[in-house]
């Protein structure tokens, strides 16, 4: 599917950090894309243990996620698969088709296992 990891909600900080650590590469900027503002806040709060808040970017739908990813060139994207309109799978397809984005790792997040 174009992802390097998969997390099922609810996600603990331990699970999140374990998934990030499996990347075995430095992570300095992350985009959190989820249509639920509470989930975005939760992930950003968890990530604060490792990243300054300004390096934890947010997007609330797939179209916004693509815009933020293109602009910021993050080291990682945490991507909800079940967003309305432009869903997570479409974001992954768009990233795979774009040479500038295809090497950015994506950890898919879903409420469904």
Backbone as JSON Lines, residues from 0, in Angstrom:
{"i":0,"aa":"X","n":[0.82,-1.2,0.0],"ca":[0.0,0.0,0.0],"c":[0.86,1.26,0.0]}
{"i":1,"aa":"X","n":[2.16,1.17,0.11],"ca":[3.0,2.36,0.11],"c":[3.33,2.87,1.49]}
{"i":2,"aa":"X","n":[3.0,2.1,2.51],"ca":[3.29,2.52,3.87],"c":[4.42,1.67,4.44]}
{"i":3,"aa":"X","n":[5.06,2.18,5.47],"ca":[6.13,1.41,6.11],"c":[5.7,0.91,7.48]}
{"i":4,"aa":"X","n":[4.49,1.26,7.89],"ca":[3.99,0.82,9.17],"c":[2.5,1.03,9.25]}
{"i":5,"aa":"X","n":[1.88,0.37,10.23],"ca":[0.44,0.48,10.41],"c":[0.14,0.45,11.9]}
{"i":6,"aa":"X","n":[-0.65,1.41,12.35],"ca":[-1.08,1.48,13.75],"c":[-2.6,1.49,13.79]}
{"i":7,"aa":"X","n":[-3.16,0.78,14.77],"ca":[-4.6,0.74,14.95],"c":[-4.96,1.6,16.16]}
{"i":8,"aa":"X","n":[-5.92,2.52,15.95],"ca":[-6.38,3.38,17.04],"c":[-7.13,2.55,18.07]}
{"i":9,"aa":"X","n":[-7.03,2.88,19.33],"ca":[-6.22,3.96,19.91],"c":[-4.74,3.55,19.96]}
{"i":10,"aa":"X","n":[-3.88,4.54,19.75],"ca":[-2.44,4.32,19.69],"c":[-1.8,4.87,20.96]}
{"i":11,"aa":"X","n":[-0.96,4.08,21.59],"ca":[-0.24,4.55,22.77],"c":[1.07,5.22,22.33]}
{"i":12,"aa":"X","n":[1.62,6.01,23.22],"ca":[2.9,6.66,22.92],"c":[3.98,5.6,22.69]}
{"i":13,"aa":"X","n":[3.94,4.53,23.45],"ca":[4.91,3.44,23.28],"c":[4.81,2.82,21.89]}
{"i":14,"aa":"X","n":[3.59,2.57,21.41],"ca":[3.4,2.01,20.08],"c":[3.88,2.98,19.0]}
{"i":15,"aa":"X","n":[3.57,4.25,19.18],"ca":[3.99,5.27,18.21],"c":[5.5,5.34,18.13]}
{"i":16,"aa":"X","n":[6.16,5.42,19.27],"ca":[7.62,5.53,19.27],"c":[8.28,4.26,18.74]}
{"i":17,"aa":"X","n":[7.7,3.11,19.02],"ca":[8.25,1.85,18.48],"c":[8.18,1.85,16.95]}
{"i":18,"aa":"X","n":[7.06,2.33,16.4],"ca":[6.92,2.4,14.94],"c":[7.92,3.38,14.35]}
{"i":19,"aa":"X","n":[8.11,4.51,15.0],"ca":[9.08,5.5,14.52],"c":[10.5,4.95,14.62]}
{"i":20,"aa":"X","n":[10.81,4.29,15.72],"ca":[12.15,3.73,15.91],"c":[12.49,2.67,14.86]}
{"i":21,"aa":"X","n":[11.48,1.94,14.38],"ca":[11.73,0.93,13.35],"c":[12.2,1.56,12.03]}
{"i":22,"aa":"X","n":[11.98,2.85,11.86],"ca":[12.45,3.52,10.65],"c":[13.98,3.56,10.6]}
{"i":23,"aa":"X","n":[14.6,3.59,11.78],"ca":[16.06,3.63,11.9],"c":[16.66,4.79,11.08]}
{"i":24,"aa":"X","n":[16.03,5.95,11.2],"ca":[16.54,7.16,10.55],"c":[16.11,8.35,11.37]}
{"i":25,"aa":"X","n":[16.83,9.45,11.27],"ca":[16.46,10.63,12.05],"c":[15.1,11.21,11.6]}
{"i":26,"aa":"X","n":[14.29,11.58,12.57],"ca":[12.99,12.2,12.29],"c":[13.0,13.57,12.95]}
{"i":27,"aa":"X","n":[12.94,14.6,12.1],"ca":[12.97,15.98,12.6],"c":[11.66,16.73,12.36]}
{"i":28,"aa":"X","n":[10.89,16.27,11.38],"ca":[9.62,16.94,11.06],"c":[8.6,15.88,10.69]}
{"i":29,"aa":"X","n":[7.4,15.99,11.29],"ca":[6.33,15.01,11.09],"c":[5.06,15.74,10.7]}
{"i":30,"aa":"X","n":[4.33,15.18,9.74],"ca":[2.98,15.64,9.43],"c":[2.0,14.63,10.01]}
{"i":31,"aa":"X","n":[1.06,15.12,10.82],"ca":[-0.01,14.31,11.37],"c":[-1.28,14.67,10.6]}
{"i":32,"aa":"X","n":[-1.83,13.7,9.87],"ca":[-3.02,13.95,9.05],"c":[-4.16,13.06,9.51]}
{"i":33,"aa":"X","n":[-5.19,13.7,10.07],"ca":[-6.37,12.98,10.55],"c":[-7.53,13.97,10.56]}
{"i":34,"aa":"X","n":[-8.72,13.51,10.19],"ca":[-9.87,14.41,10.17],"c":[-10.44,14.66,11.56]}
{"i":35,"aa":"X","n":[-9.96,13.94,12.56],"ca":[-10.41,14.15,13.94],"c":[-9.4,15.04,14.67]}
{"i":36,"aa":"X","n":[-9.78,16.29,14.99],"ca":[-8.84,17.21,15.66],"c":[-8.3,16.67,16.98]}
{"i":37,"aa":"X","n":[-9.1,15.87,17.69],"ca":[-8.63,15.29,18.96],"c":[-7.47,14.31,18.72]}
{"i":38,"aa":"X","n":[-7.56,13.53,17.67],"ca":[-6.49,12.58,17.34],"c":[-5.23,13.34,16.96]}
{"i":39,"aa":"X","n":[-5.37,14.4,16.18],"ca":[-4.22,15.22,15.8],"c":[-3.56,15.79,17.05]}
{"i":40,"aa":"X","n":[-4.36,16.34,17.96],"ca":[-3.82,16.89,19.21],"c":[-3.1,15.82,20.02]}
{"i":41,"aa":"X","n":[-3.69,14.64,20.1],"ca":[-3.1,13.54,20.86],"c":[-1.73,13.15,20.28]}
{"i":42,"aa":"X","n":[-1.67,12.95,18.97],"ca":[-0.38,12.59,18.35],"c":[0.66,13.7,18.54]}
{"i":43,"aa":"X","n":[0.25,14.94,18.39],"ca":[1.19,16.05,18.57],"c":[1.7,16.09,20.01]}
{"i":44,"aa":"X","n":[0.82,15.85,20.96],"ca":[1.22,15.83,22.37],"c":[2.22,14.7,22.63]}
{"i":45,"aa":"X","n":[1.96,13.53,22.06],"ca":[2.88,12.41,22.22],"c":[4.24,12.73,21.59]}
{"i":46,"aa":"X","n":[4.2,13.33,20.42],"ca":[5.44,13.62,19.7],"c":[6.29,14.71,20.36]}
{"i":47,"aa":"X","n":[5.67,15.52,21.21],"ca":[6.41,16.58,21.9],"c":[7.58,16.05,22.71]}
{"i":48,"aa":"X","n":[7.53,14.79,23.1],"ca":[8.63,14.19,23.85],"c":[9.89,14.08,22.99]}
{"i":49,"aa":"X","n":[9.71,14.16,21.66],"ca":[10.84,14.0,20.74],"c":[11.06,15.17,19.8]}
{"i":50,"aa":"X","n":[10.03,15.94,19.56],"ca":[10.12,17.01,18.56],"c":[9.59,18.33,19.11]}
{"i":51,"aa":"X","n":[10.2,19.45,18.69],"ca":[9.58,20.74,19.01],"c":[8.21,20.83,18.33]}
{"i":52,"aa":"X","n":[7.27,21.47,18.97],"ca":[5.9,21.55,18.45],"c":[5.86,22.12,17.03]}
{"i":53,"aa":"X","n":[6.72,23.07,16.7],"ca":[6.69,23.67,15.37],"c":[7.1,22.67,14.28]}
{"i":54,"aa":"X","n":[7.71,21.54,14.67],"ca":[8.12,20.53,13.7],"c":[7.13,19.37,13.63]}
{"i":55,"aa":"X","n":[6.0,19.53,14.29],"ca":[4.93,18.55,14.24],"c":[3.73,19.23,13.57]}
{"i":56,"aa":"X","n":[3.64,19.07,12.27],"ca":[2.65,19.78,11.46],"c":[1.35,19.0,11.39]}
{"i":57,"aa":"X","n":[0.25,19.68,11.16],"ca":[-1.06,19.04,11.17],"c":[-1.82,19.29,9.88]}
{"i":58,"aa":"X","n":[-2.66,18.32,9.55],"ca":[-3.57,18.43,8.41],"c":[-4.84,17.68,8.79]}
{"i":59,"aa":"X","n":[-5.98,18.21,8.35],"ca":[-7.26,17.64,8.77],"c":[-8.03,16.95,7.65]}
{"i":60,"aa":"X","n":[-7.44,16.86,6.47],"ca":[-8.01,16.06,5.39],"c":[-6.89,15.74,4.4]}
{"i":61,"aa":"X","n":[-7.19,14.88,3.46],"ca":[-6.16,14.43,2.54],"c":[-5.59,15.53,1.66]}
{"i":62,"aa":"X","n":[-6.46,16.42,1.17],"ca":[-5.98,17.5,0.31],"c":[-5.03,18.42,1.08]}
{"i":63,"aa":"X","n":[-5.41,18.75,2.31],"ca":[-4.54,19.59,3.14],"c":[-3.24,18.84,3.46]}
{"i":64,"aa":"X","n":[-3.34,17.54,3.69],"ca":[-2.14,16.74,3.97],"c":[-1.16,16.83,2.81]}
{"i":65,"aa":"X","n":[-1.65,16.66,1.6],"ca":[-0.76,16.73,0.43],"c":[-0.1,18.1,0.31]}
{"i":66,"aa":"X","n":[-0.87,19.15,0.58],"ca":[-0.33,20.5,0.51],"c":[0.78,20.69,1.55]}
{"i":67,"aa":"X","n":[0.52,20.27,2.79],"ca":[1.51,20.41,3.86],"c":[2.74,19.56,3.57]}
{"i":68,"aa":"X","n":[2.54,18.34,3.08],"ca":[3.66,17.46,2.76],"c":[4.53,18.08,1.66]}
{"i":69,"aa":"X","n":[3.89,18.57,0.62],"ca":[4.65,19.19,-0.49],"c":[5.44,20.42,-0.01]}
{"i":70,"aa":"X","n":[4.84,21.19,0.86],"ca":[5.47,22.43,1.33],"c":[6.58,22.16,2.34]}
{"i":71,"aa":"X","n":[6.38,21.21,3.22],"ca":[7.3,21.03,4.34],"c":[8.35,19.93,4.15]}
{"i":72,"aa":"X","n":[8.11,19.01,3.2],"ca":[9.02,17.89,2.99],"c":[9.38,17.21,4.32]}
{"i":73,"aa":"X","n":[8.41,16.63,5.02],"ca":[8.66,16.04,6.34],"c":[9.5,14.78,6.25]}
{"i":74,"aa":"X","n":[9.96,14.33,7.4],"ca":[10.7,13.08,7.5],"c":[9.76,11.89,7.71]}
{"i":75,"aa":"X","n":[8.49,12.18,8.05],"ca":[7.52,11.13,8.33],"c":[6.11,11.71,8.23]}
{"i":76,"aa":"X","n":[5.18,10.88,7.76],"ca":[3.76,11.24,7.74],"c":[3.0,10.18,8.53]}
{"i":77,"aa":"X","n":[2.22,10.63,9.51],"ca":[1.26,9.78,10.22],"c":[-0.08,10.05,9.57]}
{"i":78,"aa":"X","n":[-0.64,9.06,8.91],"ca":[-1.76,9.29,8.01],"c":[-2.97,8.42,8.33]}
{"i":79,"aa":"X","n":[-4.08,9.07,8.67],"ca":[-5.35,8.37,8.86],"c":[-5.81,7.88,7.49]}
{"i":80,"aa":"X","n":[-6.19,6.62,7.41],"ca":[-6.64,6.07,6.14],"c":[-8.1,6.41,5.83]}
{"i":81,"aa":"X","n":[-8.88,6.73,6.86],"ca":[-10.33,6.92,6.69],"c":[-10.74,8.37,6.82]}
{"i":82,"aa":"X","n":[-10.26,9.21,5.92],"ca":[-10.68,10.61,5.92],"c":[-11.68,10.81,4.79]}
{"i":83,"aa":"X","n":[-12.65,11.71,4.99],"ca":[-13.63,11.97,3.93],"c":[-12.98,12.71,2.75]}
{"i":84,"aa":"X","n":[-13.64,12.67,1.63],"ca":[-13.19,13.3,0.38],"c":[-11.89,12.66,-0.08]}
{"i":85,"aa":"X","n":[-10.75,13.29,0.17],"ca":[-9.45,12.73,-0.22],"c":[-8.96,11.89,0.95]}
{"i":86,"aa":"X","n":[-9.07,10.57,0.82],"ca":[-8.7,9.66,1.89],"c":[-7.21,9.37,1.92]}
{"i":87,"aa":"X","n":[-6.81,8.64,2.94],"ca":[-5.4,8.33,3.13],"c":[-4.8,7.52,2.0]}
{"i":88,"aa":"X","n":[-5.56,6.58,1.45],"ca":[-5.03,5.79,0.34],"c":[-4.74,6.65,-0.88]}
{"i":89,"aa":"X","n":[-5.59,7.64,-1.12],"ca":[-5.35,8.56,-2.23],"c":[-4.1,9.39,-1.98]}
{"i":90,"aa":"X","n":[-3.9,9.82,-0.73],"ca":[-2.69,10.57,-0.39],"c":[-1.45,9.72,-0.69]}
{"i":91,"aa":"X","n":[-1.5,8.45,-0.3],"ca":[-0.38,7.55,-0.55],"c":[-0.13,7.4,-2.05]}
{"i":92,"aa":"X","n":[-1.19,7.27,-2.84],"ca":[-1.05,7.17,-4.3],"c":[-0.42,8.43,-4.89]}
{"i":93,"aa":"X","n":[-0.89,9.59,-4.43],"ca":[-0.34,10.86,-4.93],"c":[1.13,11.01,-4.56]}
{"i":94,"aa":"X","n":[1.47,10.6,-3.33],"ca":[2.86,10.67,-2.9],"c":[3.73,9.74,-3.75]}
{"i":95,"aa":"X","n":[3.24,8.55,-4.02],"ca":[4.0,7.57,-4.81],"c":[4.24,8.05,-6.23]}
{"i":96,"aa":"X","n":[3.31,8.85,-6.75],"ca":[3.42,9.34,-8.12],"c":[4.3,10.59,-8.23]}
{"i":97,"aa":"X","n":[4.69,11.16,-7.11],"ca":[5.48,12.4,-7.1],"c":[6.91,12.08,-6.65]}
{"i":98,"aa":"X","n":[7.87,12.27,-7.53],"ca":[9.27,11.93,-7.23],"c":[9.79,12.64,-5.99]}
{"i":99,"aa":"X","n":[9.29,13.82,-5.7],"ca":[9.75,14.59,-4.54],"c":[9.18,14.04,-3.23]}
{"i":100,"aa":"X","n":[8.11,13.24,-3.31],"ca":[7.43,12.76,-2.1],"c":[7.52,11.26,-1.9]}
{"i":101,"aa":"X","n":[7.86,10.52,-2.91],"ca":[7.73,9.05,-2.83],"c":[8.62,8.39,-1.8]}
{"i":102,"aa":"X","n":[9.71,9.04,-1.39],"ca":[10.6,8.44,-0.4],"c":[10.3,8.84,1.03]}
{"i":103,"aa":"X","n":[9.26,9.65,1.23],"ca":[8.86,10.05,2.58],"c":[8.1,8.88,3.2]}
{"i":104,"aa":"X","n":[8.56,8.37,4.35],"ca":[7.85,7.23,4.96],"c":[6.48,7.64,5.5]}
{"i":105,"aa":"X","n":[5.55,6.71,5.38],"ca":[4.18,6.91,5.86],"c":[3.83,5.79,6.83]}
{"i":106,"aa":"X","n":[3.36,6.17,8.0],"ca":[2.77,5.21,8.93],"c":[1.28,5.42,8.87]}
{"i":107,"aa":"X","n":[0.57,4.41,8.39],"ca":[-0.88,4.48,8.28],"c":[-1.5,4.25,9.65]}
{"i":108,"aa":"X","n":[-2.57,5.0,9.91],"ca":[-3.28,4.89,11.18],"c":[-4.76,4.7,10.84]}
{"i":109,"aa":"X","n":[-5.38,3.73,11.51],"ca":[-6.78,3.48,11.23],"c":[-7.49,2.98,12.47]}
{"i":110,"aa":"X","n":[-8.78,3.22,12.53],"ca":[-9.59,2.69,13.6],"c":[-9.96,1.24,13.37]}
{"i":111,"aa":"X","n":[-9.68,0.78,12.17],"ca":[-9.98,-0.62,11.8],"c":[-8.68,-1.39,11.69]}
{"i":112,"aa":"X","n":[-8.65,-2.58,12.27],"ca":[-7.45,-3.42,12.26],"c":[-7.28,-4.2,11.01]}
